[in-house]
């Protein structure tokens, strides 16, 4: 499990390299840190294409393969277990729609703000903080809602809450 966590960190760093080498990551003196500037439309779109589009497409491919695998494994038993098969397909499809909705919602502020700047030529000083507030809120909401959507996660969380810590 630790291997996958380490691989995720490495992959996230690699996905940022094109933006770094093209000079799209800039120091923002108002915020005292480096990031993709919300005033740079090309940099934001390029960064988002690497940071959101690649994981989005790879997740889509994994789910499409999963749906294909589920359908090919259940075709022989279609008359016996048709209801289960259709129900399982709908569960996978609903989770897929949920996941892609949240991935899109997280990326949306990072796309809209540079477009607004390009059109108006102005961004308030609080816009970067607001952009990241929305991002963190949507990621947190996605994680919490995922617990309630996935029955196996719901069972684990409810069992943990009921058992509680052991006091002596």
C-alpha positions in Angstrom: 0.0 0.0 0.0 2.8 2.4 0.8 4.2 1.7 -2.7 1.1 3.1 -4.3 1.1 6.2 -2.0 4.7 6.8 -3.0 3.9 6.3 -6.7 1.0 8.8 -6.4 3.4 11.4 -5.1 5.9 10.8 -7.9 3.2 10.8 -10.5 1.8 14.1 -9.2 5.3 15.7 -9.3 5.8 14.4 -12.9 2.5 15.8 -14.0 3.6 19.3 -12.9 7.0 19.1 -14.7 5.7 20.4 -18.1 4.2 23.5 -16.5 7.4 24.0 -14.5 9.7 23.7 -17.6 7.5 26.0 -19.7 7.7 28.7 -17.0 4.0 28.6 -16.2 4.5 28.2 -12.4 5.2 31.7 -11.1 5.8 33.3 -7.7 2.7 35.2 -6.7 3.9 38.0 -4.4 0.3 38.7 -3.1 0.0 35.1 -1.9 3.7 34.4 -1.0 3.9 31.1 -2.9 4.4 29.6 -6.4 1.6 28.2 -8.5 -0.1 28.5 -11.8 -1.0 32.1 -12.1 -4.8 32.6 -12.5 -4.1 35.4 -14.9 -2.2 33.1 -17.3 -4.9 31.4 -19.4 -2.4 29.2 -21.5 -0.6 28.1 -18.4 -3.8 27.3 -16.5 -5.2 25.3 -19.4 -1.9 23.5 -20.0 -1.6 22.7 -16.2 -5.1 21.6 -15.9 -4.8 19.4 -19.0 -2.0 17.6 -17.2 -3.3 17.7 -13.7 -7.0 16.9 -14.3 -7.4 15.6 -17.8 -4.8 12.8 -17.6 -6.3 11.4 -14.4 -9.8 12.0 -15.7 -9.1 10.1 -19.0 -7.2 7.3 -17.2 -10.0 6.8 -14.7 -12.5 6.8 -17.6 -10.5 4.1 -19.4 -10.3 2.0 -16.2 -14.1 2.2 -15.7 -14.8 1.5 -19.3 -12.6 -1.6 -19.0 -14.4 -2.6 -15.8 -17.8 -2.2 -17.5 -16.5 -4.3 -20.4 -15.1 -7.0 -18.1 -18.4 -7.1 -16.1 -20.4 -7.5 -19.2 -18.2 -10.2 -20.8 -18.2 -12.2 -17.6 -22.0 -12.1 -17.1 -23.1 -12.8 -20.7 -23.3 -16.6 -20.1 -25.5 -16.1 -17.1 -27.7 -13.4 -18.5 -31.0 -15.3 -18.1 -30.2 -16.5 -14.6 -28.8 -13.3 -13.1 -30.1 -10.6 -15.4 -31.4 -8.4 -12.6 -28.1 -8.6 -10.6 -26.1 -7.8 -13.7 -28.2 -4.7 -14.6 -28.2 -3.6 -11.0 -24.4 -3.9 -10.8 -24.0 -2.0 -14.1 -26.1 0.8 -12.8 -24.2 1.0 -9.5 -20.9 1.2 -11.5 -22.3 3.8 -13.8 -23.7 5.9 -11.0 -20.3 5.9 -9.2 -18.7 6.8 -12.5 -21.0 9.7 -13.0 -20.4 10.8 -9.4 -16.7 10.6 -9.7 -16.5 12.5 -13.0 -18.9 15.2 -11.7 -16.6 15.9 -8.8 -13.4 15.8 -10.9 -15.0 18.3 -13.2 -16.3 20.5 -10.3 -12.8 20.6 -8.8 -11.3 21.7 -12.1 -14.0 24.3 -12.9 -12.7 27.2 -10.8 -9.3 26.8 -12.3 -10.7 27.1 -15.8 -13.3 29.8 -15.2 -11.0 32.3 -13.3 -8.4 32.7 -16.1 -11.2 33.0 -18.7 -12.8 35.8 -16.6 -9.4 37.5 -16.4 -8.9 37.2 -20.1 -12.3 38.8 -20.8 -12.3 41.5 -18.1 -8.5 42.1 -17.6 -9.1 42.3 -13.8 -9.1 39.9 -10.9 -9.7 40.8 -7.3 -6.8 40.1 -4.9 -8.8 37.5 -3.0 -9.5 35.3 -6.1 -6.5 32.9 -5.6 -7.6 32.2 -2.0 -11.2 31.7 -3.1 -10.1 29.4 -5.9 -8.2 27.1 -3.5 -11.1 27.4 -0.9 -13.4 26.0 -3.6 -10.9 23.3 -4.5 -10.4 22.1 -1.0 -14.2 22.3 -0.2 -15.1 20.2 -3.3 -12.4 17.6 -2.6 -13.5 17.3 1.0 -17.2 17.1 0.0 -16.3 14.5 -2.6 -14.5 12.3 -0.1 -17.4 12.6 2.4 -20.1 11.9 -0.2 -18.0 8.9 -1.5 -18.4 7.3 1.9 -22.2 7.5 1.7 -22.3 6.3 -1.9 -20.1 3.3 -1.4 -21.7 0.7 0.8 -18.4 -1.0 1.8 -16.9 2.4 2.9 -20.1 3.2 4.8 -20.0 0.0 6.7 -16.4 0.6 7.7 -17.0 4.2 8.8 -20.2 3.3 10.8 -18.5 0.4 12.5 -15.6 2.6 13.5 -17.9 5.3 14.9 -20.0 2.7 16.9 -17.0 1.0 18.3 -15.1 4.1 19.2 -11.8 4.3 21.1 -11.1 1.9 23.9 -10.7 3.7 27.2 -9.1 2.1 30.3 
